[in-house]
Amino acid sequence: MADQDRSLGDLLTQLSRETGLLVRKEVELATTEMVSKTREAAAHAGTAAAGGALVHAGLLVMLGALVVGLAQLGLRPWLAAVIVAVVTMVIGYVLINVGRSGLRRISLVPRQTIETLKETAAWTTRQGA
């Protein structure tokens, strides 16, 4: 019964306070969602960077193998180096593709926040009608 006796000013003050709280909570939700997605993207970017480093290392080994091969003109020493280089580059290539495909799956759009805002807007429209 006490709620029905409140003045229009009190009700508007409460509405203003609760609307401010709602906006703060929506911003907090959006921030939390974006931080989570950013961390996931950073992990995939790190995997791709590790793959890139391995491909680079493989290229260096391959160049070393060519130098040894040309210097020696023998098969065994540089063939071993070529095998190591190819295996290193294949692993690096696989890591790059794993990281890239993980990055492609991530959407940075805060979908949960958008849905909540849509629900809030619909609720506000129904309450105002």
Buried (B, 14 or more C-beta within 10 A) or exposed (E): EEEEEEEEEEEEEEEEEEEEEBEEEBEEBBEEBBEEBEEBBEEBBEBBEBBBEBBEBBBEBBEBBBEBBEEEEEEEEBEEBBEBBBEBBEBBBEBBEBBBEBBEEEEEEBEEBEEBBEEBEEEEEEEEE
